[in-house]
Amino acid sequence: MKIAVVSDIHGNVLALEAVLADLKLEAPDLIVNLGDCISGPLWPEETAAILRETAWPTVRGNHDRIVLDDPIDKMGPTDVFAAERLSQASRDWLATSQPTIRLTDEIFLCHGTPDNDDRYLTEKVEGPKGHLPDEQTLLDELKGESAPVICCGHTHIPRVIRLQKTGQILLNPGSVGLPSYEDDHPHRHVMEAGSPHARYALMTNNHGAWNFQEKILTYDWDTASAEAEKNGRPGWARALKHGFYGPLS
């Protein structure tokens, strides 16, 4: 059994197309999507149109929830851009996404933590950046979720973590469409993958043991960056082009 795990596409249809091309070569048995599908100053409707046809099990990310549920005047500019451009068919598709998915007895899917789509699981914000949490912090954030494999997104930083106390594996595939960003919750910080590549992950069951592979793909990030710049988001433009947030020193 080979499962592909994608997350945090953020309306980057060019990165998604690169992932789809690679998925054809990898031919996984199943593809799952951990959410934050369309929010961003890029191609939200074009991205949704592709995802509507996939029938992938899809978790609702925090930005998916905001676009669906919040009034426009309460949204930030990233979500407003997407909300104003989504067709009703795409909104209807996005509404079929689920807060969490118990894929099998062994595999649990969430966007942030098992009980909160806007909390980091595989990063702890200390100072200006995220860092690998200690094991007790991870266990506390799981809130008793006992699935042997827990797949999450939200941080945009790829990780595979094995908990010594429980033997559980935490997989974060990183972001398909946005390699770095700045946020002000719980305080101002940046997340940076360090390169502009599109990312997803493969997990393969090998006689009862899971093996993991991070896929790191080239795509036309210059065009994605130019689209963000054209749409008035220079921070996104730098992030998409370089994989770091903010101007290069």
Phi, psi and omega in degrees: 000123177239124182242129173265137182238117177244156180200156168053059177286322175054042174072012182270085185294331180292317176295320178299318180297324176295319178295317180298321178296320179291325178297327176299323178286321183284331178050058178292159176287333184207146175236132177238152185236123186266010167102183193055064190278319197232350188283121179159162185274047186235256186229068185297313183290321179297321177294313180299322181299322176291313184295329178301331184271352188277328186061026176291139166304125189230126175275146177274115177281170181300321179286327173300315179299316181298314181299322181284321196250333189271148172295147181306320185287353176258355183273154168283169185298328179297315181284325177301315181305314181290314184300323183285348185246353181282135172287165177296324177299321179288322176296319179297320177295314182299327180291345176278351178292157188241147180303318174214163178223125170268095188295315175214180174300337186262337192236125178241135182245133173214170177268305178258261172255170182303334183241009183205116183284354183242020173245144175283139171259308189266010172224147172239125183280114175228118185071216187275000185218170173273152180219161178298124180288159172285164187297321181295321176300317179298315180298320179298319181290335178290338177052040176087358177297126191247008180302139180298328178233124179241120180256129180221163176234228170080320185275338184071006180250120181290137178209147163234120185235133174248125180275124184295320187291326186244345185076003180289149175252132173250122180245124170241118185281355189080191187252133171296314197243355182214101188281348177204157179196167174244142178219161181244018179235127003283343168207171188298130181202167175237150168244131185221120175282335174093357172208160186274007186294154168281141184230144166208180184226155173241138172234130186235129178275115183248089180055045176095350177248138181268132170251151186230145179222127174270130177257130185232111195240137171284141171210184184277074182288340176296319178291320177299317179298317180296325178294317177296319178298315179299326181269016170082023182235077182296329177298315175299319182301315179294317180299315181293326184280328189243337185082357171246155180263138177092171183293148177283137180276000000 
